[in-house]
Amino acid sequence: MRNFMKLFQRLLVAPAALGLLSPLSANATEVNLNEISNYSDVESIELANSFDDDSSIQGPLLAGGEGLVDDSFDGGFSETTTASFSANFYAGIFYDDDGGNDRDDNLSTGYDFGISLNTSFTGEDSLDIAIDAGNADAPGVAELDGDTTTNEALTVDEITYTFPLGDKTTVMVGDNNDASALFTTACVYGGPSNTLDACGNVNAAVDNGGVMAGAAYDFGNGLTAAVGYAGNENDIANEEGVDAYGINFAYTADSYGVSVTYGVTEDGAPINDNMEVDSFVALNAYYTPDSEGLPSISVGYEVGEDGSVVGDDDGLSNFFVGLTWPEVGPGELGLAMGTRVNTVEDTDAQYMYEAYYSYQINDGMTITPLVFAKDVSAANTDDMTGIMVKTSFSF
């Protein structure tokens, strides 16, 4: 029975993975479908025995057809290909009093599902593909950063290729990824909310997506530097596209770290033949005390300018502070506050406050409740409050 279950799992995973990856492999080596068909026709007892024969299997079936009867099969995937899966379920009750549209005690639910594929060709490089689906776009639920863009259809979310260049330099190229993908933000706060997860580094860590390229350099002794660029696929580095680029320096030690990030994002079409840009600088730091029972603290502050605004009110800022207790009972406790949106110069800030508790039930399941309150108006009243629960599975 154990051998039969192993066989069933492999027969279930193989066609599903091939079906998901087929749109991505139009230019890749063709898969020998005849060999796969022959493989499926072998008697079940012979197959079951082959799974117990170490000489017939060099790795997981997904990694390139290992275990096929014909040893001459050259495969459509690298032997180092691995797949990981995740699913998140969201539920929450929130109160929203904004503009007279009162919604009291509404229950919202949602989910998302993700597949992460990883392949290494040299042992030092990494080709990564993220495939996502979800419907976590309900009001309030979206605060837990669920996938909201696929309308429940599996979609390739991003693809990147990372490789070393010498001993100290790492290079990344990809599509639908951020220019800051290789940046290091000095923050150890791990809250689940979408608003505060940037730790105050909201705009400088340019996240416009699109085609990207970046590089990071490790000076040693905890000091690193990184640069990145991202732009529209069809309008790269020209006036029609919206480009973003940035630079980041970070220093991390055993119990503390600091980082500075500078980012520039084009504001759209040129105005009077001049491309207007948003530019920001973010400072982040964290400290983790050695004393048991004390929380780690993460802080962030960002200042910048909105290039599309003409006048004295183009200055923008963001602020964040978060506390994390890594061992409170069986889980982790976190408290944080920060600006909900960019604070315009000479106006009142709008804040968000949150508390979460993350409890890992087992190696593949984690439950995270979140309580938050948001200022939705300049009057600084808590116009939105919510109680959310995120249940995460990894397999």
Contacts in CASP RR format, 6 or more apart in sequence:
PFRMAT RR
TARGET T0000
AUTHOR 0000-0000-0000
METHOD contacts of the structure
MODEL  1
MRNFMKLFQRLLVAPAALGLLSPLSANATEVNLNEISNYSDVESIELANS
FDDDSSIQGPLLAGGEGLVDDSFDGGFSETTTASFSANFYAGIFYDDDGG
NDRDDNLSTGYDFGISLNTSFTGEDSLDIAIDAGNADAPGVAELDGDTTT
NEALTVDEITYTFPLGDKTTVMVGDNNDASALFTTACVYGGPSNTLDACG
NVNAAVDNGGVMAGAAYDFGNGLTAAVGYAGNENDIANEEGVDAYGINFA
YTADSYGVSVTYGVTEDGAPINDNMEVDSFVALNAYYTPDSEGLPSISVG
YEVGEDGSVVGDDDGLSNFFVGLTWPEVGPGELGLAMGTRVNTVEDTDAQ
YMYEAYYSYQINDGMTITPLVFAKDVSAANTDDMTGIMVKTSFSF
3 48 0 8 1.000
3 49 0 8 1.000
3 51 0 8 1.000
3 52 0 8 1.000
4 44 0 8 1.000
4 48 0 8 1.000
6 48 0 8 1.000
6 51 0 8 1.000
7 44 0 8 1.000
7 47 0 8 1.000
7 48 0 8 1.000
7 51 0 8 1.000
10 51 0 8 1.000
10 61 0 8 1.000
11 40 0 8 1.000
13 61 0 8 1.000
13 62 0 8 1.000
13 83 0 8 1.000
14 36 0 8 1.000
14 61 0 8 1.000
14 62 0 8 1.000
14 65 0 8 1.000
17 62 0 8 1.000
17 83 0 8 1.000
18 31 0 8 1.000
20 115 0 8 1.000
20 131 0 8 1.000
20 154 0 8 1.000
21 77 0 8 1.000
21 117 0 8 1.000
21 129 0 8 1.000
23 156 0 8 1.000
24 129 0 8 1.000
24 156 0 8 1.000
24 159 0 8 1.000
25 31 0 8 1.000
25 76 0 8 1.000
28 76 0 8 1.000
29 74 0 8 1.000
29 75 0 8 1.000
29 76 0 8 1.000
30 76 0 8 1.000
31 75 0 8 1.000
31 76 0 8 1.000
32 73 0 8 1.000
32 74 0 8 1.000
32 75 0 8 1.000
32 76 0 8 1.000
35 68 0 8 1.000
35 69 0 8 1.000
35 70 0 8 1.000
35 73 0 8 1.000
36 65 0 8 1.000
36 68 0 8 1.000
38 68 0 8 1.000
38 69 0 8 1.000
38 70 0 8 1.000
39 67 0 8 1.000
39 68 0 8 1.000
39 69 0 8 1.000
42 69 0 8 1.000
50 56 0 8 1.000
50 57 0 8 1.000
50 67 0 8 1.000
50 69 0 8 1.000
51 57 0 8 1.000
56 67 0 8 1.000
57 66 0 8 1.000
57 67 0 8 1.000
58 66 0 8 1.000
58 67 0 8 1.000
58 79 0 8 1.000
59 66 0 8 1.000
59 79 0 8 1.000
60 66 0 8 1.000
60 81 0 8 1.000
60 82 0 8 1.000
61 67 0 8 1.000
62 77 0 8 1.000
62 81 0 8 1.000
62 82 0 8 1.000
62 83 0 8 1.000
63 77 0 8 1.000
63 78 0 8 1.000
63 79 0 8 1.000
63 80 0 8 1.000
63 81 0 8 1.000
63 82 0 8 1.000
64 75 0 8 1.000
64 76 0 8 1.000
64 77 0 8 1.000
64 78 0 8 1.000
64 79 0 8 1.000
64 81 0 8 1.000
65 73 0 8 1.000
65 75 0 8 1.000
65 76 0 8 1.000
65 77 0 8 1.000
66 79 0 8 1.000
77 119 0 8 1.000
78 119 0 8 1.000
78 120 0 8 1.000
78 121 0 8 1.000
80 119 0 8 1.000
80 120 0 8 1.000
80 121 0 8 1.000
80 123 0 8 1.000
81 117 0 8 1.000
81 118 0 8 1.000
81 119 0 8 1.000
82 117 0 8 1.000
82 118 0 8 1.000
82 119 0 8 1.000
83 115 0 8 1.000
83 116 0 8 1.000
83 117 0 8 1.000
83 118 0 8 1.000
84 115 0 8 1.000
84 116 0 8 1.000
84 118 0 8 1.000
84 394 0 8 1.000
84 395 0 8 1.000
85 113 0 8 1.000
85 114 0 8 1.000
85 115 0 8 1.000
85 116 0 8 1.000
85 394 0 8 1.000
85 395 0 8 1.000
86 113 0 8 1.000
86 114 0 8 1.000
86 116 0 8 1.000
86 392 0 8 1.000
86 393 0 8 1.000
86 394 0 8 1.000
86 395 0 8 1.000
87 111 0 8 1.000
87 112 0 8 1.000
87 113 0 8 1.000
87 114 0 8 1.000
87 392 0 8 1.000
87 393 0 8 1.000
88 111 0 8 1.000
88 112 0 8 1.000
88 113 0 8 1.000
88 136 0 8 1.000
88 144 0 8 1.000
88 146 0 8 1.000
88 390 0 8 1.000
88 391 0 8 1.000
88 392 0 8 1.000
88 393 0 8 1.000
89 109 0 8 1.000
89 110 0 8 1.000
89 111 0 8 1.000
89 390 0 8 1.000
89 391 0 8 1.000
90 108 0 8 1.000
90 109 0 8 1.000
90 110 0 8 1.000
90 111 0 8 1.000
90 136 0 8 1.000
90 138 0 8 1.000
90 141 0 8 1.000
90 144 0 8 1.000
90 146 0 8 1.000
90 388 0 8 1.000
90 389 0 8 1.000
90 390 0 8 1.000
90 391 0 8 1.000
91 107 0 8 1.000
91 108 0 8 1.000
91 109 0 8 1.000
91 110 0 8 1.000
91 141 0 8 1.000
91 388 0 8 1.000
91 389 0 8 1.000
92 107 0 8 1.000
92 108 0 8 1.000
92 109 0 8 1.000
92 140 0 8 1.000
92 141 0 8 1.000
92 386 0 8 1.000
92 387 0 8 1.000
92 388 0 8 1.000
92 389 0 8 1.000
93 105 0 8 1.000
93 106 0 8 1.000
93 107 0 8 1.000
93 108 0 8 1.000
93 386 0 8 1.000
93 387 0 8 1.000
94 103 0 8 1.000
94 106 0 8 1.000
94 108 0 8 1.000
94 139 0 8 1.000
94 140 0 8 1.000
94 384 0 8 1.000
94 385 0 8 1.000
94 386 0 8 1.000
94 387 0 8 1.000
94 388 0 8 1.000
95 103 0 8 1.000
95 104 0 8 1.000
95 105 0 8 1.000
95 384 0 8 1.000
95 385 0 8 1.000
95 386 0 8 1.000
96 102 0 8 1.000
96 103 0 8 1.000
96 106 0 8 1.000
96 139 0 8 1.000
96 376 0 8 1.000
96 383 0 8 1.000
96 384 0 8 1.000
97 383 0 8 1.000
97 384 0 8 1.000
98 376 0 8 1.000
98 377 0 8 1.000
98 383 0 8 1.000
98 384 0 8 1.000
103 139 0 8 1.000
106 139 0 8 1.000
108 138 0 8 1.000
108 139 0 8 1.000
108 140 0 8 1.000
108 141 0 8 1.000
109 138 0 8 1.000
109 141 0 8 1.000
110 134 0 8 1.000
110 135 0 8 1.000
110 136 0 8 1.000
110 138 0 8 1.000
110 141 0 8 1.000
111 134 0 8 1.000
111 135 0 8 1.000
111 136 0 8 1.000
112 132 0 8 1.000
112 133 0 8 1.000
112 134 0 8 1.000
112 135 0 8 1.000
112 136 0 8 1.000
112 146 0 8 1.000
112 147 0 8 1.000
113 132 0 8 1.000
113 133 0 8 1.000
113 134 0 8 1.000
113 147 0 8 1.000
113 154 0 8 1.000
114 130 0 8 1.000
114 131 0 8 1.000
114 132 0 8 1.000
114 133 0 8 1.000
114 147 0 8 1.000
115 130 0 8 1.000
115 131 0 8 1.000
115 132 0 8 1.000
115 154 0 8 1.000
116 128 0 8 1.000
116 129 0 8 1.000
116 130 0 8 1.000
116 131 0 8 1.000
117 128 0 8 1.000
117 129 0 8 1.000
117 130 0 8 1.000
117 131 0 8 1.000
118 126 0 8 1.000
118 127 0 8 1.000
118 128 0 8 1.000
118 129 0 8 1.000
119 126 0 8 1.000
119 127 0 8 1.000
120 126 0 8 1.000
120 127 0 8 1.000
121 127 0 8 1.000
122 163 0 8 1.000
124 163 0 8 1.000
124 164 0 8 1.000
125 161 0 8 1.000
125 162 0 8 1.000
125 163 0 8 1.000
125 164 0 8 1.000
126 161 0 8 1.000
126 162 0 8 1.000
126 163 0 8 1.000
127 159 0 8 1.000
127 160 0 8 1.000
127 161 0 8 1.000
128 158 0 8 1.000
128 159 0 8 1.000
128 160 0 8 1.000
128 161 0 8 1.000
128 162 0 8 1.000
129 156 0 8 1.000
129 158 0 8 1.000
129 159 0 8 1.000
130 156 0 8 1.000
130 157 0 8 1.000
130 158 0 8 1.000
130 159 0 8 1.000
131 154 0 8 1.000
131 155 0 8 1.000
131 156 0 8 1.000
131 157 0 8 1.000
132 147 0 8 1.000
132 150 0 8 1.000
132 154 0 8 1.000
132 155 0 8 1.000
132 157 0 8 1.000
133 147 0 8 1.000
133 150 0 8 1.000
133 152 0 8 1.000
133 153 0 8 1.000
133 154 0 8 1.000
133 155 0 8 1.000
134 146 0 8 1.000
134 147 0 8 1.000
134 148 0 8 1.000
134 150 0 8 1.000
134 151 0 8 1.000
134 152 0 8 1.000
135 148 0 8 1.000
135 151 0 8 1.000
135 152 0 8 1.000
136 142 0 8 1.000
136 144 0 8 1.000
136 146 0 8 1.000
136 147 0 8 1.000
136 148 0 8 1.000
137 148 0 8 1.000
140 384 0 8 1.000
140 386 0 8 1.000
140 388 0 8 1.000
141 388 0 8 1.000
142 148 0 8 1.000
142 194 0 8 1.000
143 193 0 8 1.000
143 194 0 8 1.000
143 195 0 8 1.000
143 370 0 8 1.000
143 372 0 8 1.000
143 388 0 8 1.000
144 192 0 8 1.000
144 193 0 8 1.000
144 194 0 8 1.000
144 370 0 8 1.000
144 388 0 8 1.000
144 390 0 8 1.000
145 192 0 8 1.000
145 193 0 8 1.000
145 194 0 8 1.000
145 197 0 8 1.000
146 194 0 8 1.000
147 157 0 8 1.000
149 155 0 8 1.000
156 176 0 8 1.000
157 176 0 8 1.000
158 174 0 8 1.000
158 175 0 8 1.000
158 176 0 8 1.000
158 177 0 8 1.000
159 174 0 8 1.000
159 175 0 8 1.000
159 176 0 8 1.000
159 177 0 8 1.000
160 172 0 8 1.000
160 173 0 8 1.000
160 174 0 8 1.000
160 175 0 8 1.000
160 177 0 8 1.000
160 181 0 8 1.000
160 212 0 8 1.000
161 172 0 8 1.000
161 173 0 8 1.000
161 174 0 8 1.000
162 170 0 8 1.000
162 171 0 8 1.000
162 172 0 8 1.000
163 170 0 8 1.000
163 171 0 8 1.000
164 170 0 8 1.000
164 171 0 8 1.000
165 171 0 8 1.000
165 215 0 8 1.000
168 217 0 8 1.000
168 218 0 8 1.000
168 219 0 8 1.000
168 220 0 8 1.000
169 215 0 8 1.000
169 216 0 8 1.000
169 217 0 8 1.000
169 218 0 8 1.000
170 182 0 8 1.000
170 215 0 8 1.000
170 216 0 8 1.000
170 217 0 8 1.000
170 218 0 8 1.000
171 213 0 8 1.000
171 214 0 8 1.000
171 215 0 8 1.000
172 181 0 8 1.000
172 182 0 8 1.000
172 212 0 8 1.000
172 213 0 8 1.000
172 214 0 8 1.000
172 215 0 8 1.000
173 212 0 8 1.000
173 213 0 8 1.000
173 214 0 8 1.000
174 211 0 8 1.000
174 212 0 8 1.000
174 213 0 8 1.000
175 210 0 8 1.000
175 211 0 8 1.000
175 212 0 8 1.000
175 233 0 8 1.000
176 209 0 8 1.000
176 210 0 8 1.000
177 209 0 8 1.000
177 210 0 8 1.000
177 212 0 8 1.000
177 230 0 8 1.000
178 205 0 8 1.000
178 206 0 8 1.000
178 207 0 8 1.000
178 208 0 8 1.000
178 209 0 8 1.000
178 212 0 8 1.000
178 230 0 8 1.000
179 206 0 8 1.000
179 207 0 8 1.000
179 208 0 8 1.000
179 209 0 8 1.000
179 212 0 8 1.000
179 214 0 8 1.000
179 228 0 8 1.000
179 229 0 8 1.000
179 230 0 8 1.000
179 231 0 8 1.000
179 244 0 8 1.000
179 245 0 8 1.000
179 246 0 8 1.000
180 205 0 8 1.000
180 206 0 8 1.000
180 207 0 8 1.000
180 226 0 8 1.000
180 228 0 8 1.000
180 246 0 8 1.000
180 248 0 8 1.000
180 261 0 8 1.000
181 212 0 8 1.000
181 214 0 8 1.000
181 228 0 8 1.000
182 214 0 8 1.000
182 215 0 8 1.000
182 216 0 8 1.000
182 226 0 8 1.000
182 228 0 8 1.000
182 248 0 8 1.000
183 205 0 8 1.000
183 216 0 8 1.000
183 226 0 8 1.000
183 228 0 8 1.000
183 248 0 8 1.000
183 250 0 8 1.000
183 259 0 8 1.000
183 261 0 8 1.000
184 216 0 8 1.000
184 224 0 8 1.000
184 226 0 8 1.000
184 248 0 8 1.000
184 250 0 8 1.000
184 252 0 8 1.000
184 259 0 8 1.000
185 198 0 8 1.000
185 199 0 8 1.000
185 201 0 8 1.000
185 205 0 8 1.000
185 248 0 8 1.000
185 250 0 8 1.000
185 259 0 8 1.000
185 261 0 8 1.000
185 282 0 8 1.000
185 284 0 8 1.000
186 250 0 8 1.000
186 251 0 8 1.000
186 252 0 8 1.000
186 257 0 8 1.000
186 258 0 8 1.000
186 259 0 8 1.000
186 284 0 8 1.000
186 285 0 8 1.000
186 286 0 8 1.000
186 298 0 8 1.000
187 199 0 8 1.000
187 201 0 8 1.000
187 284 0 8 1.000
187 286 0 8 1.000
187 298 0 8 1.000
187 300 0 8 1.000
188 286 0 8 1.000
188 288 0 8 1.000
188 296 0 8 1.000
188 298 0 8 1.000
188 324 0 8 1.000
189 196 0 8 1.000
189 199 0 8 1.000
189 286 0 8 1.000
189 296 0 8 1.000
189 298 0 8 1.000
189 322 0 8 1.000
189 323 0 8 1.000
189 324 0 8 1.000
189 334 0 8 1.000
189 336 0 8 1.000
190 197 0 8 1.000
190 324 0 8 1.000
190 334 0 8 1.000
191 197 0 8 1.000
191 334 0 8 1.000
191 336 0 8 1.000
191 354 0 8 1.000
191 356 0 8 1.000
191 358 0 8 1.000
191 370 0 8 1.000
192 356 0 8 1.000
192 358 0 8 1.000
192 368 0 8 1.000
192 370 0 8 1.000
192 390 0 8 1.000
193 352 0 8 1.000
193 354 0 8 1.000
193 356 0 8 1.000
193 370 0 8 1.000
193 372 0 8 1.000
195 340 0 8 1.000
195 352 0 8 1.000
195 372 0 8 1.000
195 374 0 8 1.000
196 320 0 8 1.000
196 336 0 8 1.000
196 337 0 8 1.000
196 338 0 8 1.000
196 352 0 8 1.000
196 354 0 8 1.000
198 205 0 8 1.000
198 320 0 8 1.000
199 284 0 8 1.000
199 298 0 8 1.000
199 300 0 8 1.000
199 320 0 8 1.000
199 322 0 8 1.000
200 282 0 8 1.000
200 284 0 8 1.000
200 300 0 8 1.000
200 301 0 8 1.000
200 302 0 8 1.000
200 318 0 8 1.000
200 319 0 8 1.000
200 320 0 8 1.000
200 338 0 8 1.000
200 339 0 8 1.000
201 261 0 8 1.000
201 282 0 8 1.000
201 284 0 8 1.000
201 300 0 8 1.000
201 302 0 8 1.000
202 280 0 8 1.000
202 282 0 8 1.000
202 302 0 8 1.000
202 318 0 8 1.000
202 342 0 8 1.000
203 263 0 8 1.000
203 265 0 8 1.000
203 278 0 8 1.000
203 280 0 8 1.000
203 282 0 8 1.000
203 302 0 8 1.000
203 304 0 8 1.000
203 316 0 8 1.000
203 318 0 8 1.000
203 342 0 8 1.000
204 246 0 8 1.000
204 261 0 8 1.000
204 262 0 8 1.000
204 263 0 8 1.000
204 280 0 8 1.000
204 281 0 8 1.000
204 282 0 8 1.000
204 302 0 8 1.000
205 248 0 8 1.000
205 261 0 8 1.000
205 263 0 8 1.000
205 282 0 8 1.000
206 228 0 8 1.000
206 230 0 8 1.000
206 244 0 8 1.000
206 245 0 8 1.000
206 246 0 8 1.000
206 263 0 8 1.000
206 264 0 8 1.000
206 265 0 8 1.000
208 230 0 8 1.000
208 231 0 8 1.000
208 242 0 8 1.000
208 244 0 8 1.000
208 265 0 8 1.000
209 230 0 8 1.000
209 231 0 8 1.000
209 244 0 8 1.000
210 230 0 8 1.000
210 231 0 8 1.000
210 232 0 8 1.000
210 233 0 8 1.000
211 230 0 8 1.000
211 231 0 8 1.000
211 232 0 8 1.000
211 233 0 8 1.000
211 236 0 8 1.000
212 228 0 8 1.000
212 229 0 8 1.000
212 230 0 8 1.000
212 231 0 8 1.000
213 228 0 8 1.000
213 229 0 8 1.000
214 226 0 8 1.000
214 227 0 8 1.000
214 228 0 8 1.000
214 229 0 8 1.000
215 226 0 8 1.000
215 227 0 8 1.000
215 228 0 8 1.000
216 224 0 8 1.000
216 225 0 8 1.000
216 226 0 8 1.000
217 224 0 8 1.000
217 225 0 8 1.000
217 226 0 8 1.000
218 224 0 8 1.000
219 225 0 8 1.000
222 250 0 8 1.000
222 251 0 8 1.000
222 252 0 8 1.000
222 253 0 8 1.000
223 249 0 8 1.000
223 250 0 8 1.000
223 251 0 8 1.000
224 249 0 8 1.000
224 250 0 8 1.000
224 251 0 8 1.000
224 252 0 8 1.000
225 247 0 8 1.000
225 248 0 8 1.000
225 249 0 8 1.000
225 250 0 8 1.000
226 247 0 8 1.000
226 248 0 8 1.000
226 250 0 8 1.000
227 245 0 8 1.000
227 246 0 8 1.000
227 247 0 8 1.000
227 248 0 8 1.000
228 245 0 8 1.000
228 246 0 8 1.000
228 247 0 8 1.000
229 243 0 8 1.000
229 244 0 8 1.000
229 245 0 8 1.000
229 246 0 8 1.000
230 243 0 8 1.000
230 244 0 8 1.000
230 245 0 8 1.000
231 237 0 8 1.000
231 241 0 8 1.000
231 242 0 8 1.000
231 243 0 8 1.000
231 244 0 8 1.000
232 240 0 8 1.000
232 241 0 8 1.000
232 242 0 8 1.000
232 243 0 8 1.000
235 241 0 8 1.000
235 242 0 8 1.000
236 243 0 8 1.000
237 243 0 8 1.000
239 269 0 8 1.000
239 270 0 8 1.000
239 275 0 8 1.000
240 269 0 8 1.000
241 266 0 8 1.000
241 268 0 8 1.000
242 265 0 8 1.000
242 266 0 8 1.000
242 267 0 8 1.000
242 268 0 8 1.000
243 265 0 8 1.000
243 266 0 8 1.000
244 263 0 8 1.000
244 264 0 8 1.000
244 265 0 8 1.000
244 266 0 8 1.000
245 263 0 8 1.000
245 264 0 8 1.000
246 261 0 8 1.000
246 262 0 8 1.000
246 263 0 8 1.000
246 264 0 8 1.000
247 261 0 8 1.000
247 262 0 8 1.000
247 263 0 8 1.000
248 259 0 8 1.000
248 260 0 8 1.000
248 261 0 8 1.000
248 262 0 8 1.000
249 259 0 8 1.000
249 260 0 8 1.000
250 257 0 8 1.000
250 258 0 8 1.000
250 259 0 8 1.000
250 260 0 8 1.000
251 257 0 8 1.000
251 258 0 8 1.000
251 259 0 8 1.000
255 287 0 8 1.000
255 288 0 8 1.000
255 289 0 8 1.000
255 290 0 8 1.000
256 285 0 8 1.000
256 286 0 8 1.000
256 287 0 8 1.000
256 288 0 8 1.000
257 285 0 8 1.000
257 286 0 8 1.000
257 287 0 8 1.000
258 283 0 8 1.000
258 284 0 8 1.000
258 285 0 8 1.000
259 282 0 8 1.000
259 283 0 8 1.000
259 284 0 8 1.000
259 285 0 8 1.000
260 281 0 8 1.000
260 282 0 8 1.000
260 283 0 8 1.000
260 284 0 8 1.000
261 281 0 8 1.000
261 282 0 8 1.000
261 284 0 8 1.000
262 279 0 8 1.000
262 280 0 8 1.000
262 281 0 8 1.000
262 282 0 8 1.000
263 279 0 8 1.000
263 280 0 8 1.000
263 281 0 8 1.000
264 277 0 8 1.000
264 278 0 8 1.000
264 279 0 8 1.000
265 277 0 8 1.000
265 278 0 8 1.000
265 279 0 8 1.000
266 275 0 8 1.000
266 276 0 8 1.000
266 277 0 8 1.000
266 278 0 8 1.000
267 275 0 8 1.000
267 276 0 8 1.000
267 277 0 8 1.000
267 278 0 8 1.000
267 306 0 8 1.000
267 307 0 8 1.000
267 308 0 8 1.000
268 275 0 8 1.000
268 276 0 8 1.000
268 308 0 8 1.000
270 276 0 8 1.000
271 308 0 8 1.000
276 307 0 8 1.000
276 308 0 8 1.000
277 307 0 8 1.000
278 304 0 8 1.000
278 305 0 8 1.000
278 306 0 8 1.000
278 307 0 8 1.000
278 308 0 8 1.000
279 304 0 8 1.000
279 305 0 8 1.000
279 307 0 8 1.000
280 302 0 8 1.000
280 303 0 8 1.000
280 304 0 8 1.000
280 305 0 8 1.000
280 316 0 8 1.000
281 302 0 8 1.000
281 303 0 8 1.000
281 304 0 8 1.000
282 300 0 8 1.000
282 301 0 8 1.000
282 302 0 8 1.000
282 318 0 8 1.000
283 300 0 8 1.000
283 301 0 8 1.000
283 302 0 8 1.000
284 298 0 8 1.000
284 299 0 8 1.000
284 300 0 8 1.000
285 298 0 8 1.000
285 299 0 8 1.000
285 300 0 8 1.000
286 296 0 8 1.000
286 297 0 8 1.000
286 298 0 8 1.000
286 299 0 8 1.000
287 296 0 8 1.000
287 297 0 8 1.000
288 296 0 8 1.000
289 295 0 8 1.000
289 296 0 8 1.000
293 325 0 8 1.000
293 327 0 8 1.000
295 323 0 8 1.000
295 324 0 8 1.000
295 325 0 8 1.000
295 334 0 8 1.000
296 323 0 8 1.000
296 324 0 8 1.000
296 326 0 8 1.000
297 321 0 8 1.000
297 322 0 8 1.000
297 323 0 8 1.000
298 320 0 8 1.000
298 321 0 8 1.000
298 322 0 8 1.000
298 323 0 8 1.000
298 324 0 8 1.000
299 320 0 8 1.000
299 321 0 8 1.000
299 322 0 8 1.000
300 318 0 8 1.000
300 319 0 8 1.000
300 320 0 8 1.000
300 321 0 8 1.000
301 317 0 8 1.000
301 318 0 8 1.000
301 319 0 8 1.000
301 320 0 8 1.000
302 317 0 8 1.000
302 318 0 8 1.000
302 319 0 8 1.000
303 315 0 8 1.000
303 316 0 8 1.000
303 317 0 8 1.000
304 315 0 8 1.000
304 316 0 8 1.000
304 317 0 8 1.000
305 314 0 8 1.000
305 315 0 8 1.000
305 316 0 8 1.000
306 314 0 8 1.000
306 315 0 8 1.000
306 316 0 8 1.000
306 342 0 8 1.000
307 314 0 8 1.000
309 315 0 8 1.000
312 345 0 8 1.000
312 346 0 8 1.000
313 344 0 8 1.000
313 345 0 8 1.000
313 346 0 8 1.000
313 347 0 8 1.000
314 345 0 8 1.000
315 344 0 8 1.000
315 345 0 8 1.000
316 342 0 8 1.000
316 343 0 8 1.000
316 344 0 8 1.000
316 345 0 8 1.000
317 339 0 8 1.000
317 342 0 8 1.000
317 343 0 8 1.000
317 345 0 8 1.000
318 338 0 8 1.000
318 339 0 8 1.000
318 342 0 8 1.000
318 343 0 8 1.000
319 338 0 8 1.000
319 339 0 8 1.000
319 343 0 8 1.000
319 349 0 8 1.000
320 336 0 8 1.000
320 337 0 8 1.000
320 338 0 8 1.000
320 339 0 8 1.000
321 336 0 8 1.000
321 337 0 8 1.000
321 338 0 8 1.000
322 334 0 8 1.000
322 335 0 8 1.000
322 336 0 8 1.000
322 337 0 8 1.000
323 334 0 8 1.000
323 335 0 8 1.000
323 336 0 8 1.000
324 332 0 8 1.000
324 333 0 8 1.000
324 334 0 8 1.000
325 332 0 8 1.000
325 333 0 8 1.000
325 334 0 8 1.000
326 332 0 8 1.000
328 357 0 8 1.000
330 359 0 8 1.000
330 360 0 8 1.000
331 357 0 8 1.000
331 358 0 8 1.000
331 359 0 8 1.000
331 360 0 8 1.000
332 357 0 8 1.000
332 358 0 8 1.000
332 359 0 8 1.000
333 355 0 8 1.000
333 356 0 8 1.000
333 357 0 8 1.000
334 355 0 8 1.000
334 356 0 8 1.000
334 357 0 8 1.000
335 354 0 8 1.000
335 355 0 8 1.000
336 353 0 8 1.000
336 354 0 8 1.000
336 355 0 8 1.000
337 351 0 8 1.000
337 352 0 8 1.000
337 353 0 8 1.000
337 354 0 8 1.000
338 351 0 8 1.000
338 352 0 8 1.000
338 353 0 8 1.000
339 349 0 8 1.000
339 350 0 8 1.000
339 351 0 8 1.000
339 352 0 8 1.000
340 350 0 8 1.000
340 351 0 8 1.000
340 352 0 8 1.000
340 374 0 8 1.000
340 375 0 8 1.000
340 376 0 8 1.000
341 350 0 8 1.000
343 349 0 8 1.000
343 350 0 8 1.000
347 378 0 8 1.000
348 378 0 8 1.000
348 379 0 8 1.000
348 380 0 8 1.000
349 375 0 8 1.000
349 380 0 8 1.000
350 374 0 8 1.000
350 375 0 8 1.000
350 376 0 8 1.000
350 377 0 8 1.000
350 378 0 8 1.000
350 380 0 8 1.000
351 374 0 8 1.000
351 375 0 8 1.000
351 380 0 8 1.000
352 372 0 8 1.000
352 373 0 8 1.000
352 374 0 8 1.000
352 375 0 8 1.000
353 372 0 8 1.000
353 373 0 8 1.000
353 382 0 8 1.000
354 370 0 8 1.000
354 371 0 8 1.000
354 372 0 8 1.000
354 373 0 8 1.000
355 370 0 8 1.000
355 371 0 8 1.000
355 372 0 8 1.000
356 368 0 8 1.000
356 369 0 8 1.000
356 370 0 8 1.000
356 371 0 8 1.000
357 368 0 8 1.000
357 369 0 8 1.000
358 366 0 8 1.000
358 367 0 8 1.000
358 368 0 8 1.000
359 366 0 8 1.000
359 367 0 8 1.000
359 368 0 8 1.000
360 366 0 8 1.000
361 367 0 8 1.000
364 393 0 8 1.000
364 394 0 8 1.000
364 395 0 8 1.000
365 391 0 8 1.000
365 392 0 8 1.000
365 393 0 8 1.000
365 394 0 8 1.000
366 391 0 8 1.000
366 392 0 8 1.000
367 389 0 8 1.000
367 390 0 8 1.000
367 391 0 8 1.000
367 392 0 8 1.000
368 389 0 8 1.000
368 390 0 8 1.000
368 391 0 8 1.000
368 392 0 8 1.000
369 387 0 8 1.000
369 388 0 8 1.000
369 389 0 8 1.000
369 390 0 8 1.000
370 386 0 8 1.000
370 387 0 8 1.000
370 388 0 8 1.000
370 389 0 8 1.000
370 390 0 8 1.000
371 385 0 8 1.000
371 386 0 8 1.000
371 387 0 8 1.000
371 388 0 8 1.000
372 385 0 8 1.000
372 386 0 8 1.000
372 388 0 8 1.000
373 382 0 8 1.000
373 384 0 8 1.000
373 385 0 8 1.000
373 386 0 8 1.000
374 382 0 8 1.000
374 383 0 8 1.000
374 384 0 8 1.000
374 385 0 8 1.000
375 381 0 8 1.000
375 382 0 8 1.000
375 383 0 8 1.000
376 383 0 8 1.000
376 384 0 8 1.000
377 383 0 8 1.000
END
